[in-house]
Amino acid sequence: MVRRGDTSGLSIFVPGHFLASMSLLGAHGSYSNVAALSPNGAVRSAASLDVERRIAEFLGQHVLPLQKAGLSNPALDKFLAAVGDWADVGTRVRWPMASATRAQVEAARPAARALLPELFEDSW
């Protein structure tokens, strides 16, 4: 738990989609699933509570259903990179893990760009 005024000297890292709100409580950085979607955008928007809220909306609509369907964290990271269209890594992960489909990527891409345009400013 991040506590305001923590003076332990430790660097506190949180999930990327909580960085803005947790920074207010003393977090220093993140292990960012947002960076899987847009590395440059994740850095630019890390302090925005409004962007954090919209990231949660996107994750709830497009990532949580895949997670509930059994996709692993590596499969979800590859899905986000494909949605962000910044690296040609595909969505395939090794057996026995399931992979996201091209149709799932194509359904999520316009939603990501509509909800989070600031993450993609450098890729237009």
N, C-alpha and C positions, 0 to 999 in steps of 0.2 A: 504494500500500500504506500503510495506517495503521500507524504505529509508536508504541509507548508513549513518552511523554515528548517528542513532537514539539514543538519550540519555534519553529517557523518563523513563527508569527503568522497562518498561514492558517487559515481555517475549513474543516474537512473534512466534506463531506456524503457520505452513503452511501445505498444503496437502503434504503427503509423497513423491509423485512423483515429487515435486518441491523443495525438501529440499536441494539438492546440490547447485542449482543455487541461491536459496533464502538465504542460509547460507552466501553466499558471500555478500549479502546485509543486513545482520544482523539478519536473523531468528535464533531462538534458538532451535527449535525442530519442531515436526510434529505430526499431527493426521494422522496416516499412513495407507492408503489403501495398501501400499507395505507390511506392516507388516501382513496384512491379507493373503498375498501370501506366505511370508516367514519371520517370526518374527526375527530370527537370521540374515538372509541375509539383512534385512532392516537396522539393526544396523550397520553391517559391511560395507555396501556400501553407506551409507547416504551422503558421501562427494564426490562421483564420478559423475562428469558431464556426462561421457560416459554411465555409468549405468542409469542415469536419462534419457538420450536420448533413450536408449533401452527400458526402462520401458514405456515411452510414446509410443513407437512403439507397444509394446505388448498390452497396454491398448487400443490403437486405433484399433488394429486388433481384439481383443477378448472381451474387456469389453464395449467399446463404442457401438457396435451393440446391445448388450444385454440391455444397458441403453436406447438406442433409441427404443428398442422393449417394453420398459415399466418396466423392472426389477428395483426394489427399491434398495436403498443403502444396506439394510440388505441382500437382495438376492445376490447382487454383492459381498459383503464381504464373504458370504458363498461360492459363486462360486470360489473366489480367494483362500480361505482356502482349498477347494477341489482340485483345480489345484495344489496348493503347497503341498498337501498330507501330511500335518503336524498335522492335527487334524481330528478326525472322527466326524465331525459335519453334514455331509451330505449337501445337497443343498436346502432342503425343507424349505420354509417359510410359515407362516400361511395365510390362505385365508383372504382377497381376493387378496393378492399379488401373482404374478407369480414367479416361481422358475426356475433356470437354470436346464438343463437336464444333465444326465450323459454323453450323446453324446457330448454336448458342453464342458464339463469338459475334456473329453478324447481328443477332438480336440485341446484344448488350452494347455494341459500339456506339450506335446513335444515342442511346440513353446516357452513356458515359459523357459523350461530348455535349449533350444538352444540359445535363445536371452539373457538369464540372468543366466548363469551357476554359477556365484559367489553368487547368492542368495541361491543356493541349495547345496553348498559345503559340508555342514554338513549332508546332507540327502542321499548321494550316497551309 
